[in-house]
Structures are given as C-alpha cells and as structure tokens.
Amino acid sequence: MPTFLLTVAVAALGGFIGRKLRLPAGTIIGAIAVLVMNILWDCANVPDPFRPYIRIMAGVYIGTRMSAKDVLSLRSILPATIMMVFGLIFLNLCVGIGISAV
C-alpha cells in the first residue's frame, strides 16, 4: 500500500506541476513522472483491485467531456482517423520487419 500511495503522490505532483506550467495536456506530466519513477526505482504500483475503478473513473471523465456536438463532428475527422490508423499499422509493420531483420 505505501508504494501505491507514493505512485499516486508522484502522479498528483507531476500533474500539478504540468498544470501550473500551463503545458498542453499538462496533467499527463503526472503519468510521465510515474513512468520515470518506475524506471529509476521500480516501485510504481497500482494494486489489482483498484484497476477497474481507475478505468471506470477515466471512462466517467471522458464521457462527461463529450457532447452531441462532439459526436456529430466525428464524421468530419473519420477520413483522417482511418488514414492515421493505416499509417500507424504500416509504420509498425516496417519497424517490426526491420527489428526482426536485425
């Protein structure tokens, strides 16, 4: 449990710093801070029983940010989304083939 509290504290501190610096998507800095903490000390931890609730809260947040206008505007970004997905698939295939060749 102490590592979970440390993980939450580092994420909150990183997110707070990102917001105070007015970075675009500054709260994501919390995730980056936890990533760095985990790479350096291998101590980031979220117990399995908490994971579904964290996902539920993320879904609630995303759901409350969507409106009918957003759903209607999805039609206009569909071609770009499809192009991006196929571009990423192609890029991943190329990188995978390159890595396996090496």
C-alpha positions, 0 to 999 in steps of 0.5 A: 500500500505505501508504494501505491500511495507514493505512485499516486503522490508522484502522479498528483505532483507531476500533474500539478506541476504540468498544470501550473506550467500551463503545458498542453495536456499538462496533467499527463506530466503526472503519468510521465513522472510515474513512468520515470519513477518506475524506471529509476526505482521500480516501485510504481504500483497500482494494486489489482483491485483498484484497476477497474475503478481507475478505468471506470473513473477515466471512462466517467471523465471522458464521457462527461467531456463529450457532447452531441456536438462532439459526436456529430463532428466525428464524421468530419475527422473519420477520413483522417482517423482511418488514414492515421490508423493505416499509417500507424499499422504500416509504420509498425509493420516496417519497424517490426520487419526491420527489428526482426531483420536485425 
